[in-house]
Amino acid sequence: MKKVLITGAEGFIGSHLTDLLLKKYKVDALVKYNFTSDSFNLKYIKNKSNLNIIQGDITDYQFLQRISKKVDIIIHLAALIGIPYSYNAVSSYVSSNITGTMNILECIRHNKNSHLILLSSSEIYGSAIYTPMDENHPKNPSSPYAATKLSADVLASSYIKSFKLPITVIRPFNTYGPRQSLRAVIPTIITQAIGGNRIEIGKIDTIRDFNYIDDIIKGIEKAILNNSCIGETFNLCSNKAFEIKEIISIVEQISGKRLKIISSKNRIRPVDSEVDLLLGDNRKARLLINYKALTDIYKGLSKTYKWFEKHKSEFTNYNKYQI
């Protein structure tokens, strides 16, 4: 059985991906070191027979080199992700998202692992100049977070060209589902709907290509050790987009409540930093891995709503602005 190292395994996408890959692989799940030894979202995984949880930090190269020596595949998800916090802590984002990625790239360069999959972000494109946005769309990162993700993306591409390494770069568009942090817009809307009838939110006319978590992780799984993906960069997206106010309307239907939208200035990005439209093109993913975005928005939001409703005791701070 081949072994996979997943960085950022405790996060939203990482924990779901870990859960999926445990059916076929041994998984070393790297969790950022914390004094409580908390494995965060990995606590929801029931079958842990092939799971090895490791605590550490991707900014520590020697540590990374040790733990990556005997793995076949590395899937690099670890990153600081909150866009609002990136305005306040730029150096932390540079350290985690750029230096951390460089360390991973150096590990695969020297340890000769079979495959590295690096998750980039649709935020690197900035607001759409044309739609649907393919992989050649101009890059215009509008936040420190997006700038560091683009840096990591380009750095990985340079290692492909310079060292002929088996690397795949995947750019997922907005992903949502159970376990997601309240820093993201859909959990923010859903938890407020569960807790009351007021939705305190920023802009409601921005448009996003939303993707249910199961579709994204199955796309990542299809790329593993797939020769057609080596050296390639591609989007994972649905080719569909919704305004935030449309998402609120669907959540209103699911909840059976009349929801009141309250505009909150502290939830709005700086004007020139806002991304008004993201609508991806997944044709390349369909060609390379036969990718299919199977979950329609109503079904995905319903599943997400039910999960947060079941776990509502864990999300008592839903009215607080999470950065």
C-alpha positions in Angstrom: 0.0 0.0 0.0 1.5 3.4 -1.0 1.9 6.1 1.5 0.7 9.7 1.2 1.8 12.7 3.2 -0.9 15.4 3.5 0.2 18.7 4.9 -2.6 20.8 6.4 -4.5 17.6 7.0 -6.4 19.0 10.0 -8.1 21.7 7.8 -11.3 21.7 5.9 -10.2 20.2 2.6 -7.3 18.3 4.2 -9.5 16.4 6.7 -12.0 15.4 4.0 -9.2 14.3 1.7 -7.6 12.3 4.5 -10.9 10.6 5.1 -11.2 9.6 1.4 -7.6 8.5 0.9 -7.5 6.2 3.9 -9.6 3.8 1.9 -6.6 3.2 -0.5 -3.5 4.6 1.1 -1.6 4.8 4.3 -1.8 8.5 5.3 0.7 10.5 7.3 -1.4 13.5 8.3 0.7 16.6 9.1 -1.0 18.8 11.7 0.5 22.2 12.7 2.0 21.8 16.1 -0.1 23.0 19.0 0.4 22.6 22.7 -3.0 20.8 23.2 -2.1 18.1 20.6 -5.5 18.9 19.0 -6.0 17.3 15.6 -8.9 19.6 14.8 -11.1 18.3 11.9 -9.4 14.9 11.9 -11.4 14.1 15.1 -14.4 13.5 12.7 -12.6 10.6 11.0 -14.0 7.3 12.2 -11.7 4.7 10.6 -8.2 5.6 11.6 -6.5 2.3 11.0 -4.2 3.6 8.2 -3.8 7.0 9.7 -0.6 8.4 11.3 -1.0 11.9 12.8 2.2 14.0 12.9 2.6 17.4 14.5 5.0 19.9 13.1 5.5 23.0 11.0 6.1 23.3 7.2 8.5 26.2 7.8 10.9 23.7 9.4 12.8 22.2 6.4 14.8 19.6 8.4 11.7 18.3 10.0 9.9 18.1 6.6 12.7 16.3 5.0 12.7 13.6 7.7 9.0 12.9 7.5 8.8 12.9 3.7 11.6 10.5 3.0 9.6 7.3 3.0 6.3 8.5 1.4 5.3 8.1 -2.2 3.0 11.0 -2.6 2.9 14.5 -1.0 -0.3 16.5 -1.2 0.5 20.1 0.0 -2.5 21.9 1.5 -1.0 23.6 4.5 -1.3 27.4 4.2 -2.6 30.4 6.0 -5.9 31.0 4.2 -8.0 33.8 5.7 -8.0 36.8 3.3 -9.0 39.4 6.0 -6.2 38.2 8.3 -3.7 38.5 5.5 -4.1 42.3 5.6 -2.8 42.2 9.2 -0.1 39.5 9.1 1.7 39.6 5.7 5.0 38.2 7.0 3.2 35.2 8.5 1.6 34.5 5.1 4.9 34.8 3.3 6.5 32.4 5.8 3.8 29.8 5.7 2.6 30.0 2.1 5.9 30.7 0.2 8.7 29.5 2.5 6.6 26.5 3.5 6.0 25.6 -0.2 9.7 26.1 -1.0 10.5 23.6 1.7 8.1 21.0 0.3 9.6 21.5 -3.2 13.1 21.0 -1.9 11.9 17.8 -0.1 10.6 16.3 -3.3 13.7 17.4 -5.1 16.1 15.6 -2.8 13.9 12.7 -1.6 12.8 11.7 -5.0 9.1 11.2 -4.1 6.9 9.8 -6.8 4.4 12.8 -7.0 3.7 16.2 -5.4 0.3 17.7 -5.7 0.2 21.4 -4.7 -3.1 23.2 -4.1 -3.1 26.7 -5.3 -6.2 29.0 -5.3 -8.6 30.7 -7.7 -7.9 33.9 -5.9 -4.7 34.2 -7.8 -6.7 35.3 -10.9 -8.4 38.2 -9.2 -11.7 39.4 -10.6 -12.6 37.9 -14.0 -11.5 39.7 -17.1 -13.3 37.1 -19.2 -15.4 34.0 -18.3 -15.2 31.2 -17.9 -11.7 31.6 -16.5 -9.2 29.1 -17.9 -5.7 28.4 -16.6 -4.3 31.1 -18.9 -6.5 33.8 -17.5 -4.3 36.8 -16.4 -3.1 36.6 -12.8 -4.0 39.6 -10.6 -3.9 38.8 -6.9 -5.6 41.5 -4.9 -4.8 40.5 -1.4 -1.6 39.4 0.4 -3.1 35.9 0.7 -3.6 35.7 -3.0 -0.2 37.1 -3.7 1.5 34.4 -1.6 -0.6 31.7 -3.2 0.4 32.9 -6.7 4.1 33.0 -5.5 3.8 29.3 -4.4 2.0 28.4 -7.6 4.7 30.0 -9.8 7.5 28.6 -7.6 6.1 25.1 -8.2 6.0 25.7 -11.9 9.6 26.8 -11.9 10.7 23.6 -10.2 8.9 21.6 -12.8 10.8 23.4 -15.5 14.1 23.6 -13.7 14.4 20.1 -12.2 11.8 18.0 -14.1 10.0 17.1 -10.9 6.7 15.1 -10.8 4.5 18.0 -9.7 0.9 18.8 -10.3 -0.6 22.2 -9.4 -4.4 22.3 -8.8 -6.4 25.5 -8.5 -9.7 24.9 -6.7 -12.4 27.5 -6.9 -14.5 28.3 -3.8 -15.0 25.1 -1.9 -17.7 24.6 0.8 -19.1 21.9 2.9 -19.2 20.3 6.4 -16.3 21.2 8.7 -15.5 24.5 7.0 -14.3 27.4 9.1 -16.7 30.2 9.9 -14.2 32.5 8.2 -15.7 31.3 4.9 -18.9 32.9 3.6 -21.2 29.8 3.4 -20.6 28.6 6.9 -21.1 32.2 8.1 -24.5 32.4 6.4 -25.6 28.9 7.5 -24.6 29.2 11.2 -26.3 32.5 11.5 -29.4 31.1 9.9 -29.4 28.1 12.3 -28.9 30.5 15.3 -31.5 33.1 14.3 -32.9 35.0 11.4 -30.3 37.8 10.9 -27.5 37.3 8.3 -24.7 39.8 9.0 -22.7 39.9 5.9 -20.5 42.0 3.6 -21.1 42.4 -0.1 -24.0 40.3 -1.4 -23.5 41.0 -5.1 -20.1 39.3 -5.5 -20.2 36.2 -7.7 -18.4 32.9 -6.9 -18.0 29.5 -8.5 -18.9 27.3 -5.5 -17.9 23.7 -5.3 -19.0 21.0 -2.9 -16.1 19.5 -1.0 -16.8 15.9 -2.2 -16.3 16.9 -5.8 -13.0 18.7 -5.1 -11.4 15.9 -3.1 -12.4 13.3 -5.7 -10.8 15.5 -8.3 -7.6 15.6 -6.2 -7.7 11.8 -5.8 -8.0 11.3 -9.6 -4.8 13.3 -10.1 -2.7 11.1 -7.7 0.1 9.3 -9.7 -1.8 10.1 -12.9 0.8 10.5 -15.6 -1.4 12.8 -17.6 -1.2 15.3 -14.7 2.5 15.3 -14.2 3.9 18.8 -14.9 0.3 20.2 -15.4 -1.7 23.0 -13.8 -5.5 22.9 -13.9 -8.6 24.3 -12.3 -11.2 22.4 -10.3 -14.5 24.2 -10.6 -18.1 23.8 -11.5 -18.4 26.2 -14.5 -21.4 27.7 -12.6 -21.5 30.8 -10.4 -23.9 32.4 -7.9 -24.2 35.8 -6.2 -23.9 35.7 -2.4 -27.5 36.9 -2.2 -28.6 33.8 -4.2 -26.8 31.6 -1.7 -28.7 33.4 1.1 -32.0 32.8 -0.7 -31.3 29.1 -1.1 -30.3 28.8 2.6 -33.6 30.6 3.4 -35.4 27.9 1.5 -33.5 25.1 3.3 -34.0 26.7 6.8 -37.6 27.5 6.3 -36.9 30.9 7.8 -37.3 34.5 6.6 -33.8 35.8 6.8 -32.9 39.5 7.3 -29.7 40.6 5.6 -27.6 43.1 7.6 -24.8 44.8 5.8 -21.6 44.9 7.9 -18.8 47.3 7.0 -16.1 45.2 8.8 -17.0 42.2 6.6 -16.2 44.1 3.3 -12.8 44.0 1.7 -10.9 47.2 0.8 -12.4 48.4 -2.5 -9.4 47.7 -4.7 -8.9 44.3 -3.0 -12.4 42.9 -3.7 -12.9 40.1 -6.2 -16.2 40.7 -7.8 -16.4 37.7 -10.1 -14.9 34.2 -10.2 -16.3 31.7 -12.7 -14.0 28.9 -13.7 -13.4 26.8 -16.8 -12.9 23.1 -15.9 -12.3 21.8 -19.5 -8.7 20.9 -18.8 -9.6 18.9 -15.7 -12.3 17.1 -17.7 -9.6 16.2 -20.3 -6.9 15.2 -17.8 -8.8 13.4 -15.1 -12.4 13.1 -16.4 -13.4 15.6 -13.7 -17.1 16.1 -13.0 -18.7 18.5 -10.6 -21.7 16.3 -9.6 -23.2 18.2 -6.7 -25.7 20.9 -7.5 -25.8 23.9 -5.2 -29.1 23.1 -3.5 -28.0 19.6 -2.6 -24.6 20.7 -1.5 -26.0 23.5 0.7 -28.6 21.2 2.2 -25.9 18.7 3.2 -23.8 21.5 4.7 -26.7 23.0 6.5 -27.6 19.6 8.1 -24.0 19.0 9.2 -23.8 22.4 10.9 -27.2 22.0 12.5 -26.1 18.6 13.9 -22.9 20.2 15.3 -24.3 23.6 16.3 -23.0 23.3 19.8 -19.5 23.5 18.4 -20.2 26.9 16.7 -21.6 29.2 19.4 -19.6 32.2 18.2 -21.5 32.4 14.8 -22.2 36.2 15.2 -18.6 37.1 15.7 -16.7 38.3 12.6 -14.1 35.6 12.0 -10.8 36.8 10.4 
